[in-house]
Amino acid sequence: MAPALILGPVTFLAPLALFGLLVLPIIWWVLKITPPKPLLQIFPPLRLLADISKEEDTPNATPIWLLLFRLFMGALLAVALANPILFKPDVETNRPLALIIDNGWAAAGNWPAVISEAEALTSQAVSKNQMVALLRTVDLRGDNTQGFIPAAEALKAVRTLQVTAYEPERIKLADQIRGLDLSKADIFWLSDGVDYGVADDFKDTLKSGGDQKIYSPASAFSPLLAGKIEETANGFRTTWHRTDTSSLRSQSIVAFSPQGRVLARTELTFLPGEAKAEAEFELPAELRNRVSLLKPEGFPSAGSVKLLDDSWGRPLVGLLKGSDANTQPLLSEWHYIEEALQPSADIYKGDLDELLAVSPGIIFMTDRARSESPLLVKYVEDGGMLVRFAGPKLAKRSDKLLPVLLRVGGRDIGGALAWEEPQGFDTFSEDSPFFGLSVREDIVVRKQILATPGAETDANTWARLADGSPVITSGTRGLGRVVLFHVTAGPDWSTLPLSGLYVQMLDRLLPLARSTSSPINNNSNGAWTAERTLDGYGNLQTPPLTAGAIADTEFKDTKPGRDHPPGLYRQGLRRQALNAVKNPDDYSNLSASGMGKAVYGGRKPKSLSGILLGLLAVMMALDVAMSLLASGRLRGSFMQSSAAILLAVILFFPIDSHAQSNANNDAQNDALGLHLAYVITGNSETDRLSKSGLEGLVFELTRRTTIEPVGVRGVNLDTDVIDFYPFLYWPVGREAGDLKPETAAKLNRFMQAGGTLVLDTQDQDRKRLFANETHPGLAKLSENLDIPRLSAPSKTHVLTKSFYLIKDYPGRWADGAVWVEADIRGSSRDGVSSVIVGSNDWAAAWAKDDRGRSLSVIENEIPRQQEMAMRFGVNLAMYALSGNYKGDQVHAAKIIERLGEGLNGAIAPEEVEPLTEPLVEPEQQQGTEQ
């Protein structure tokens, strides 16, 4: 695209169209040699022959006034096509410009306005051939050292500027500015509106310059800062801060899961003059613990994102049900565990299968609930934590799911036949997670299970009795950890469960859940490495190469920056968040004292193309009238002239009912004839493939089935009627924006009425590299749509047998997952999923040219992939139109069996497995229909 052409206050966005002015001399020459059309006059020829002249007359040329008029029309068309805009210059100056741009995270929410203003200032400098110093407050590549450069180069640099996830380094920039001569330059500071505590010192550096002006965002676009988060009885509460308190402001705050799914949304309101406001979320414990990220809706900024890590939320712990589950509470061992954990954890009780279904971070197992199930072993080896307690069963027989080797039999201390006195706890060592807890003298142990002495036992001991014998041991198993209390969970063997130390010890174990590969000692120096970091807009991405590790002892005091970007950091299996904003109270509103003040968006460009094209239309009408006048055709009756003028007025007068009529005709045609439809995305290549793909599918449906669609429609979701289509094929790009509320409501009604949304992200090639990456476009669309719970289709799903017997759902790629509505047995939609989600780029595989050749490169991951993709398309159309008609095959065996049981004396047929395999192999028959 050619750069804009600036001529004073007018900017031409498409200056190449001005080359059309070069055609004007040709138009002059053509019009000059072409005479007006002669007037047709009926006359007696014989009389004229008598007075005929023998000399040959030269025909008249186009009148000069009409010629100039038409040349002016041609020039007007060229200028209008050049897309001129009128933009008033901010300052009339010929001095060099020093353009300071805040490109930290606080500018992200207002970044388009910042770039627009920067382009306007540098474009103005280009027209006056001025020098420009482009100074970034976050200079990642050292470009600030270039000093003053030609305005054209500065304009190119402005168009490549990107917002960063770091705070502006204004002090560093001030040192660089001192090396520049600003005495003859005008200074424009495109600020983010935030004072980081050094604004006054920075403005002092600029006093050596000429005219100074600072731009600030409007109050609605000033940054929101994420503050503290705290739990409540029904959910949690978050605090948000702002620096500009001049106006009323409302904002939606959204809570996301690690997979990018919206878990909750609530409203936040700042009253005028208020710098902070609270947002309340009401969520059950299971959903609350899944929240991993909070951010304002529609306001992208790393400083507005609150990342949550392993320290967030009440951990979910499981209590394995034992033989004492139905006894009196005070006689049950797990009663004491439950009472100790109740203040700090969410507790789920049940048998092993029930616990594993909710995936708790820790499972507590008493001696009476002892289990040696392979499922429990797998849970630990996969990273789970098992806390178990001793008892009579363990004293009689050991097992393999223990941290240390045990001696058979228990140690009885202080009994009637024992020589030893009951023992108290020794102080905890520094390498124990219980280090620092106070040990009370009244806690005594009367009985314990002894560990086999050895170096391994010493290394795995977390707590000892006063005589040095281990009373709590721990060891790793696979990726997980096993912790053993060598006493019972109740007061049978010790007074520990009756003490406050018991509560404190179990509370210390909770943060260790799923963190067994990391150091547990109190003075660990393991480094934290960046796992996912934020960009300037608050999106998690792959860490940059410059991201360094953070020592464990320094993490708490680390300030986010280019060496340590904000994001999620990992140490072993532990994860910790480094948010862009550590203390929101450190930020305030940026004052414009001592400088001229402006607000972004104060100067709005005005397009002149519409005005010029309207003027051109009027001139064309006048040209017709003047041409008739020059040729003498207006010498007829007044009625003829009036009729011509009236006809011209009717032709040029806009009547909206025509468009409405056309829209009604389209809707009527769609209601009377079957059309397949795709969503227009605005991307020409994507829309072309969608249209070609559905046209290819229409051709194959007509050729292979009794379905005969009339054609294909591209629909605009905001304006078009979508009620008449069985499904909407929607290629969802990563850049897809938010839906308007009325559009979302229209789509929800479409799904409720029986329509199906086929959402194709077309990015399976990317998912192979980033398997766990959340699709941003799909996440945005799902925020306002009533998307049901989705799951992978079963092997007997109706999609696999609605026309062809298929196993896969291929498109351009074949290995992408497909998701359909999870439970549609009770649905009023006749068993048809309201949403089908995939990433295999189906339209690309369906699209063919006139010769039947594919328009895209299809990967051959499975045999005859394009044919299999077309079969899936046929199945999809049949599924959307016929519902669960073919689903009865799944129950055919049971139906036959019941019919057989109802016959008098008849023998019921043998049970038949549901049909899941193709009747004919694809290689043997082109189109296998059931």
QUIGIJO-V742536 format. One record per helix or strand of 3 or more residues. SS is the DSSP state (H for helix, E for strand). FROM is the first residue (numbers start at 1). LEN is the number of residues. Records with the same first field share a line. If there is no record, write none. Layout:
BEGIN
SS->FROM-LEN, FROM-LEN
END
This chain:
BEGIN
E->5-3, 10-3, 84-3, 96-6, 131-6, 148-3, 185-6, 212-5, 224-8, 235-8, 249-9, 262-9, 276-7, 291-6, 305-3, 315-6, 345-6, 362-4, 385-5, 406-7, 447-5, 461-5, 470-8, 480-6, 527-8, 567-5, 574-5, 596-4, 675-5, 711-5, 727-5, 756-5, 819-3, 835-4
H->15-19, 45-6, 64-18, 105-23, 143-4, 151-9, 170-8, 199-10, 219-3, 285-4, 302-3, 329-3, 333-9, 352-7, 367-3, 374-8, 392-5, 455-5, 496-3, 500-11, 552-6, 584-3, 609-22, 633-3, 638-15, 657-16, 684-21, 741-12, 764-4, 776-9, 798-3, 842-5, 865-18, 885-18
END
